[in-house]
């Protein structure tokens, strides 16, 4: 095993340009979309689609919106796991919502529901809105139950909906930015 490691290291060192070389090193940094796509494909992914159709919508959002891809990457640095699903049962004035699903150990589980009758671009922007909420929840470690989620948004949210939910400016901004990126 040691000889293999030595050969590998020797090969890597011999292929490197000389220290006084004027040849620039090529940087192959992954794009935000590539990073997010890799995270979504991993067994340890933190954003999980309830159906293949939802998975396609999320993948499309990652490819077409830098902000969406950034939200995906940011969530992968938290202790929340987000399940995204489509729903026919949302109140008429609600395009999407986030729900507390449970906690186990240090992990917290959230559900994002998105109205199934939205267009693909609307779904992507609404999912972005809800992923921003997931980041807000991730930053608030006291949210470990439905009641704690409700209390958190009563404290930090605004714009109460007829159905009793709250919103934040950060989530509205994320949705608007993603919508612009999809149209641009």
N, C-alpha and C positions, 0 to 999 in steps of 0.2 A: 504494500500500500504506500509505503514511504517513497519508493522509487517512482511510483505513478505521480505522486504529488510533486516530487522534484522535477520530473519531466514536464509536467503541466506548468509549473512556475517558470522553468527555464524557457519554455516555448513562449510564454506570455512576455517575459523580459526581452527575449531576442526579437520579438515582433514590434516592440515599442520603438518609437523614433529616438534617435540620439538626443541627449539633453540640449546640445547646441544646434539642433536641427531647426530650420525655419519653416518646416512643414506644420501647418496647423492641425490640431487634433480635431477629428470630426466628432461632434456631439450629437448623439442620437437620443435626445430626451423625448420621452413619450408625450404625446399631446394629452390634454385633459380628457378627451373622449376615449383615448386608448387606455388611460389609467382607470377611468370609471368602468369601461367595458371589462377590463381584467378583474376588477373588484366584483362586478356583478356575476362573473362566470365562476368565481372561486367558491369552494365548498363553505368557506367562512363568510360568505356574503351577508351583509346586514340589511339589504333591501331585497325583498323576496316577492315575486309576482304570484298571485293566487291562481292565475290561469296563463296559458301560453299567450293569449291575446294581450294581456296586461304586460307580459314580458316584452313583447314586440313594441308596445307603446313606450315602455321605459327605455329600451335599446335605441329607439328612434330619437327620443329626447336627448340621450347621451351623445348621439352622433351629430345632432343638429343644433344643440345649445350648449355653449361653453358654461353658462351659469348652471344649467341642469347637471352637467357632468361634475361641476364643482360641488354641488349639493350632495351628489352621490358619494364623492370622495370624502367630503366632510363627515357624512354620517358613518362612514367606515372607520372613523377615528373615535367613535363614541361607544357607549355601552348599551345602545338601543338597537333593536332589530325591528324593522318595519315591514309589515306585510301589506301589499297594495292589492286592492280588489275593486272591481266594478260593482255598482249597486243600483238597483231600480227603486230602492226604498228610501231614498233621501227626501227630506222635506223639499217642497217645490222651490224654495228660495236658496237652496244649498247645492253647490256644484261638487263639493268635497268636504270631508271632515276627517279629523284624527280622533282615534279612540284609544284608551288605555286597555291593553289586552292581558297584562299580567307581568309578574316579576319572578325570577328564579335566580337565586344567588345574586351575582352582581349585574345580571342582564335584565333589561326592561324590554317589554314587547309592546309594540304599537300597531294599530290597524289604521290604514288609510283607505277610506272609501271614496270613490269617484263616480259621479253619475255616469251610467253606461250609455246614455243617449248623446253625450258630447261628441264633437268631432275629434279626430286624433290630436290636432294642435291644441284644442281646448283641454283635452285630457292631460296632455303633457304639461301645459302651464298650470293646471289645477294640481297635478301631482307635485310640481315644483313648489307651489304654495304650501302644500301639506308637508313636503319634505323640510321646508324651512321651519314649520311648526315642530317637526320631529327634532330638529337641531335645538330649538328653544327648550323642548322638554329634556333633551339630553344634557343641556347645561344646567338644568335645575334638578339636582339630585334628590330633592324631597318628593318628586313626583313618582310615587310607587303604588298608586291606586287611582281608581276613578275619581274619588273625592279629592285627592291631592291634585289631580289634573285640572279639575273644575276650579278649585281654589286658586291654583297658579294662574289660570287664564282670567279669573275674576280680578286678580291683582294686577296682571300685566297687560291684559287684553283691552280692546275697545270694540266699538261697533257691535253691541249685542244684537243677535239675530232673533227673529220671532220664535225660532225653535230653541232658543236658550243658549246658543253657542257664542263664542267670542272670537275676535280676530286680532291680528297685529299688523302694524305698518310694514314690518320687515317681510312678512309673508306676502302682503299685497305687492310690495316692490319686487320680490322674487318672481311673482307671477307675471307682472308687467314686463320685466326685463326678458324673461324667457319667451313671452309672446312676441316681443320685438325681435329677438334673435331668430325665432322660427319664421317670421315674416321677412326678415332681412336677407 
